[in-house]
Amino acid sequence: MDFLVSFSLFDFVFMQKEKMIVGILSFLNFTHIIDFMILMPLSPQLMRVFEITPQQFSYALGAYTISAGVVGFLSAFVVDKLDRKTVLLIGYVGFILGTLGCALAWSYWALVGFRLLAGGFGGLITTQVNSIVADLVPYERRGEAMGILSMGFSMASVLGVPLGLLFANIWNWQVAFGFIVILSSIGLPFAMMIVPKMQGHLLPKSTENNGEKPSPFIIITQIIQEPIQYLGILFMLATILGHFLMVPFFSPYMVANVGFTEDQLTYIYVIGGILTFITSPYVGKFADKYGKFIVLYYALIGSSLTVLLIANFPKMPFYYALPFTGLFFIFASARHIPANAIVSNLVSPAQRGSYLSVSASIQQLAMGGASLVAGLIVTKNIDGSLSGYNYVGVIAICFTVLALFLGRFLEKKQNIFMESGKEKDETKKGKVVRGK
């Protein structure tokens, strides 16, 4: 009996520390996502100030994600040989410097260059945050942890984007990036103190191949050869594109076609952010309780319906549109929470960093490509309105349907590690996490 009491106390203390670590990682995600998102609501100002076309704006937006994809792919060859905390901090410092450069950008091409720098280091942040959470939290609780991470997106919408827009409207758009630099500089020392060394995946006994850690080159070969791994990447690719194709011209479309003013864009992000802040933790808990794929299916279906509506919005009072844009945010967040939890369980912890780096890099490259594709489809009319956004919505729905089919296949294969007990045994008491 005494043993059970002490054991439960140990579990309680460990889980509280676990939540603290996930919390600071969520804050890092928060600042990183603000930096990515801030360019979109600033797009009407940037197109006016720099006198650029929608296509040129899509280049600036795509630069961030393409750079993140390239760096993420290259990092796959080294991340599983290093302490995850070290890689995270390197990425975060580089991200701060790149964002500072955006704040000081003196021309359109200077902005594009610094977006490349910030995006490259931002790619390291994304993969390391997901890898650390996957190493830290067992699969049966991972949906809730991913839900907490998704709250970073919500916080960025509720606080970061509206404040950035406010600063941009009062002063100029450069101040919005300076705001992100200040926030990130506050979070850096907390990450250094709170996030522990993550070296458990470096232990030879935690890998296969007779105790030898597989080369990242071998891991990439395995991704190509093993259906569950490359289909997992295709699944995430379809899930991302089903949402992100809508994102680059979401704000310009709301202003030019629906009738929002630039100031009223703030309402979209505040309301959407509050709703996702409330719903994200519940989505994660429901995914753990009822099944990650069940929650995913409902999220994908709901997302398709909102995309279909928003892509065909007529001119209307902005307050009529807000409930639908709120649903757009909710389902966008809800689809990523179970999807990230599912994909994190497709490989062993020793291979997870490389696999997620490759997966994230492909997603980032696809997001950059989506910005370029959307820029080719969407055109500006003489009256200032945008054409072609409805076609972008149709393509996004097609990718969402593909994600549903791929998710069905992965659902049958989801117990690849749970059946053997490997994932459960390696993470239950932090053996993978705490390392040395």
N, C-alpha and C positions, 0 to 999 in steps of 0.2 A: 504493500500500500504506500509506504514512504517512497519507494522507488517510482511509483506512478505519479505521486505528487511532484517529486523533483523533476521527473521527465516532462510533465505538463508545464511546469514553471520554465524549464529550459526552452520548450517549444514557444511559450508565450514571449519570452525575452528575445529569442531568435527572430520570431515573426515581427516583433516591433522594430527591431533593427532592420529587418528586411524592408518594411514599409518606409522607413526613413531613407534608405538607399534609393528605393524606387521613387520616392518623393523628390529627391534632389535630381535624379535622372529625368524626371518629368519636367523639372524647371529648366534643365539644359535643353530638353526638347522644346520647351516653351520659347526660349530665346531663339533657337535655331529655326523654328517654324515661323516666328514673327518675321525674321529676316527673309525667309522665302516668300511669305504671304504679302509683305508690305508693298512689294513692287506692283501687285495686282490692283489694289484700290488706288494706288498713286498713278496708275496708267493714264487717266485723263490729263493729269497735270504734266506728266513726263512727255506725253505726245505733244502737248501744247508748248512746253518750255523748249524742248529740243527740236520741235518741228519735224517729228518723225511720223511715219505711217504705221498702221496696225502691224504690218509685216515686220518693220524694223523693231517695234516694241516686242514682238514675239521672239526676236533674236536675243534681246536683253534678258527676257524671261527664260528662254531655253538655255542660255549660257550657264546659268546656275546649275540646272539639272544635268546637262551634258557633262560639265566638269565634275560634278559629284559622281556621275556614272563611271567616267574614266578613272578617277582616283580610287573609287570603290573597287573596280575590277583589279587594278594594280595592287591595291592593299591586300587582296585575297591571298597573295603569295607570301605575306609576312605576318598577318594579324594573329594567326594561331600559334606563332612562335614567340609572341610577346605578351606581356602582362596587359590585359584589356584596359586597365585603368590608365596605363602609360599612353596607349594609343588614343584613348578618349581625350586625355588632357592635351596631347599634341594637336589633335583635331580642333579642340575648342579654342586654344590660343590662336591657331591659324585662322579660324573662323572670325574671331574678334578683330584681328588685323585686317582681314579682307573686308569686313563690314565697315571698319574705320575708313578704309580706302573709298568705299562707296559714298560715305558721308563727305569726303573731300573731292569727289569726282568733279572735274571741270568741264567735261564734255560727254557726249553720248558714248563715244568709244572708250573713254576712260571708265565710265560706269560699267560697260560690258566687260572690260578687262578685270575690274575688281570683283564683279559678279562671278567671273570664272574662278578667281582666287577663293572667295568666300564659299562658293559651291563645292570646290574640291575638298576643302577641309570639313565642310558640312557633311559630305558623304561619309567621312570617317565617324562623325558623331552619330549619325543614324544607325550604322551597322553595329557600332560598339554598344550603344544604349540597348538595342534589341538583344545583342548577344549576352550582355551582362544580366539583363532581366531573365533571359531564358536559362542561363546558368544558375541564377540565384533562386528562381521560383519553380517548384515542381509543376508539371503539366496540369495537374488537377486544380491548381490555383492560378495558373498563368493567365487565364482570360481576365480575371480581376486585375492582375498586375498590368496587362496591356491596356485595360480600361483606364487605369490611373495615368499611364503614359499618354493616352489619347486626350486626357484632360489638359495636357500642354497645348494641344491644338485649340481647345476651348478657351483657355486662358489667353492665348494669343489673339483670339477673336474678340473676347470680352474686354481685355485690357490693352494689349499691345497694339493691335491694328487701329482701334479708335483713337488711342492716344497719339500714335504716329500720324494719323490723318489730322488730328487736332493741331499738332505741332507744325505739320506741313502747311495747314491752312493759315495758322497765325504767323509763322515765319517762312520757312521754305521746306522743300522735300528733303534736303540734306539733313535737317534737324531730326527727321524721323529716323534716319540711320544712326545718328549720334545717340538717340534715345536707346536703340538696341545695344550699342557698344557699352553704354553705362550699365544697363541691366546685366549684360553678359559678364562684365567685369566684377559685378557684385556676386554673381553665381560661381565664378571660378574658384575662389578660396574655399567655399563651402564644398565644392566637388572634391578638392584636394584633401579636405579633412574627413569627409563623411564616406566617400566611396572607398572601399577597401581594395587592396591588391587582389587582382583576379587572375590567379595562376594555376588553379586546379586543373584546367584543361592542358597544362604543360606537363603534367605528370605522365611518364611513359606508361604506367599501368592502367591509365584511364583510356588507352587507345587499343585498337586491334593490331593486326599485323605483327603478332608475336612480340608485343610490347614496344614496337617502334612507331613513332609518330609519323603518319602518312604525309607525304609532300603535298603542298597545295596544288602542284601540277597533277598529281594523282587524283586529288579531290575533284578538279575540273573535269578530268577524264571520266570519273565516276558519275558526275552530273550528266554527262553526255550519254553514258552507257546505261545508267539506271533510270528506268521510266519514272519512278516515283519522285526522283530528284528533279529531272528536267520538267516534268509536268507540274511539280510544285512551283517552279520558277514561272512557267507559262500561266499558271493559275494566278499568281500574284501580279503578273504583267497584265492579264485581262482585268483583274480587280482594280488595279490602279488606273488603267486607261479608261475603264468604264466611268470613272469619276473625273479624272484629270483633263480629259479632252474638253470638258465644259469650263474649266477653271480660267484659262488665259484671258478669255474675253467675257467672263461673267460680269465684272464691274463695268467695262465699257458698254456692254449690251444693256445693262440696267439703266445706264445714263442715256444712251443714244436712242434706244427703242422703247423702253418701258416708261421712262419719264422721271427717273430719279435725278435729283441734283447730286453734285459731288459730295456735299455735306450729308445728304440723306443716305449715302452708302454706309455711313457709320452704323445706322440702325440695322442694316443687314447683318453686319459682323457682330454687333453687340447681342442682338436677339439670338442669332444662330449660335454664338459662343456660349451664351447662358444656357440654352437648351442642351447643347452637347455636354457642357460641364455637368449638368444634372443627370443626363441619361447615360453618359459613358461608363461610369462605375457600375450601373445596373446592367448595362449590356454585357460587361465583362462577367458579372456574377451570374447572369442568366446563361451565358455561354458555358461557364463551369458547371452549372447545375443541370441544365436541360440538354446540353450538347452544343459544341461550337459550330457544327455544320447546320443545325436547325436554325440557330440565330443568324448565321451567315445567309441562309436562303431568304429569310424574311427581309433582311437588310438589303440584299441585292434586288429583290422584287420591289421594295419600297423606293429604292434609289432610282430604278428604271422609270417608275411612274412620275416621280418628281422631275427627273430630267426631261421626260416627254412634255410635261406641262411648262416648265421654265423655258425650254428652247422655243416654245411657240407663244410666249407671252405677248399680248397686244399692249397698246398704250393704256395705262391705268394709274389711278392714285397709288402712291407708293405703299400705303398701309394695306391695300388689298393684296399686294404681292408678298408682304413680309411673312405671313403664315407658311407660304410655299417655300420661300427661301430658307425659313427655319427648318422645315422638313428636309430640305436639301442638305443642310449641315448635319442634321441628326443622322440621316442614313449614310452620308459620306463617312462619318466617324464610326458608325455601327458596323459597316462592312469591313473596315480595316482591323478592328479589335480581334474578332475570331480568326480572321485570315492570317494575321501575324502570329497568333498563338499556334495555329495549325502548322504553318511552314516551319516554325522554330523547332518542331518535334520530328522533322523528317530525317535528320541526321544526328549522329552522336555528338556530345558536347565537344569532343576533341576536334571535330570537323566543323562545328557550328559557325565559328567566326568567318572562316573562308567561304562556307556555303552562303551565309547571309550576306557577305560582302559581294559575292558574285550576283546573287539575286537582287540585292539593292542596286548594284551598278547597272544591271540591265533595266530595272525599273526606272532609274534616274535618266538613263539614256532615252528610254521610251517616252518619259515625260517631256524631255527636251524636244524629242521628235514630234510629240503631240502638239507642243507649242508652235512648232514650225508648220505642221500640217494644218492646224486650226488657222494659222496666219495666212495660209494659201487659200483656204476655203472662205473665210470671213472677209468681206470687202466693205469699204466705206462708200456710201451713196452720196450724191450731191447734197442732199438735205442733212447730211451728218449721221443718218441712221446706218446700221450695220445689216448686211445681208449674208445669208449662209449659215447663221448660227443654228437654225433648225436642222440642217444637214449634219452638223457636228454632233447634235443630240442623237440623231439616228445611229451614227457610228458608235457613239458611247454606249448606247443600249445594246448594240450587237456584241460589243466586248463584254458587257455584263452577262448576257446570255451564255457566252463562251465560258465565263467564270463559273456559272451555275453547273455546266456540264463537267468541267474539270473538277469542281468541288465534289461532285457526285463520285467521281473515280477515287479521289483522295480519301473520301469518307470510308471507303472499303479498306483502305490501306493505312488508316490513321494509327492503328495499334502496333505498328512495326517495331517500336521500342517498348511500348507499354506491356505488350504480351511477354516479352523476354524479361521484363522487370529492370532492364538496364537503366532507362531514363529515371525511373523511380528511385532505384538504389543509389545512383550517382548524385542525385540532387536532394534527397530527403533530408540529410543532415548537413548540407552545405559542403560535402566532400569535394564537389566540383568547384564550388564558389570560393571557399576560403583559401584554398591553396596553401602556400607556404607562409 
